[in-house]
């Protein structure tokens, strides 16, 4: 029986098979999803030891899957490797350095993949434990709190993206003024 569950979420069967083939044989159970909806459902059902997530996916983007993972304390602690052929699309939404997950640019080889997995596991261990918000009086309000936390996380990501764009615009203006 495999001791580690890995969820690979990518719309490309080639990438999913490549990841499966690059992992050391024996103690990994690799589960695959071809879109974000399947992926988030698989993550919730299986509680894997590692998530390999493509950023550009059909039905629900990798960005939306990432946001859902970040709003759920029980999923936040799972090591995550984000994959994309276009790093700029990731850094548009998430600023570097990536603190709690690892990024790997496609195409990648086995060494890059294994190094990314090790880094993701290390970063996940450094992440402070999330404290689930429970209001006095029960769990009905905790759903509202989770929804608000999700909105705050989304707004913070949008603010970060706007700050980055502002910095790029200022750099461009400074360059033109020289």
Steps between C-alpha positions, in 0.01 A plus 500: 500500500628844407596714796472841331203634305577753230233686306612620156262755350577581137289508185782331308511120527863523383597712803304280741673186363839673499464594869391143585801356311749740663402413857699228675323168458328322783369717775286757315135477409451752221145624445422712197253774415465665160333822615472720808156375607614136501822608670347687794250217554783242498702711746203524738424125477850360519696752712822428305857540624584719200315703237644562151282777352504644149417871500298501177213252517152462351175529705682648802841658460803400702484849653144431624604158634796668676266758658265228626793310651618818677160563660480155660738443792493121458620534137751784551749268667525268197825559307426660164695521174352744250583419137477727197666554167462875555640619831386857434136389527573361846699803617221725372280362779756381756810697588840341532663371707241227535489446874281193556509314168749420226480593132632293211507625142397259225664317342703355786720196554502247784764683706308829483177321596655316797672820620169690474319231701768512773478881514118490513515258792753717680293816443181327618671405829599864559145623452338601830213276600170650396252559778144438382278794581201394710263761629349467846169327467573236240603410153229681301701820526825322412373447146445877472848560643654259250320676216626836625853361538484376141392845384780663700756258351372573149504876560852480645618312190341767282665776706837325466452473124410870479806595707717299263342668198551840661867419554536392138333820378726714721808314376386552141441873556840541671666320210329731247597812697872412489 
